Amino acid sequence: MAFLNKGLLGLKELSRDQIEQIIELALWFSRSDPSANSDLLAGKTLLSAFFQPSTRTRLSHEAAMVQ
């Protein structure tokens, strides 16, 4: 994948093909066994950045990252 090991700050920097690759990968993960990917992000840092205050949105994203 062209964006492997790169930071992503927005969709504007991606081509349509790259966005489609991300969607296909997300669909693959959604259909796979969760226990098979349990350590996939071990040692990685996840960031959630918001420009407007929203406790509900922030907490839902944080909960998703923990899961």
N, C-alpha and C positions, 0 to 999 in steps of 0.2 A: 504494500500500500504506500502511496506517495506521501502520506502524512504520518507515517510511523515514526515515533519518537520525536514528534514536533508538538509544540504548544498550539492550542487553538483558542483564539479569542473571539471569533465570530465567523459566521457563514459566508460573509462577503469575500473572504480570502480563499474560499474553496470553489472548485469547478463543480459543475453539475454531476460529473462522473464521480468525483470524490464524495459528494453528499449522498449519492446513491449507494456508494460502497459503505458509508457509515450506516445508512438505513438497513442495508442487507446484513451487516454485521450485528446490528442491534436485534434484528429479527431472529438471527441465528442464536444469539445469546438468550433471547426470550423463550426459545423452544428447547434449549439444552437443559440438562440436569444441573440444578443450582449447586449441588455438592461438588460437581466436577470442576467448577470455576471458583471455588471458595477462596483460594489463595492467589487468584489472578492479579490482584492489586496489592499484594503484600509488599511492603517497603516503598510504596508509592504515596505521594501526597496529593490529596484531592482538594480543590479550591472551589468555593462557592462565593462569587462576588455579585453584590447587588448594588444598584445605584439609587434605589428608592427604598425607604424602610418598609418592610413587610414581614412581620413576625411569622405569619402563617406560611408564606412562601419559603422563608429561610429555614424554618423548622422542618417543613416537608422535604426540602432538599437535603438537609443534614441527616434526617432519618433514612432517606434513600441511600446516602453514602455509607452509613453504618451498616445497613442491610447488605 
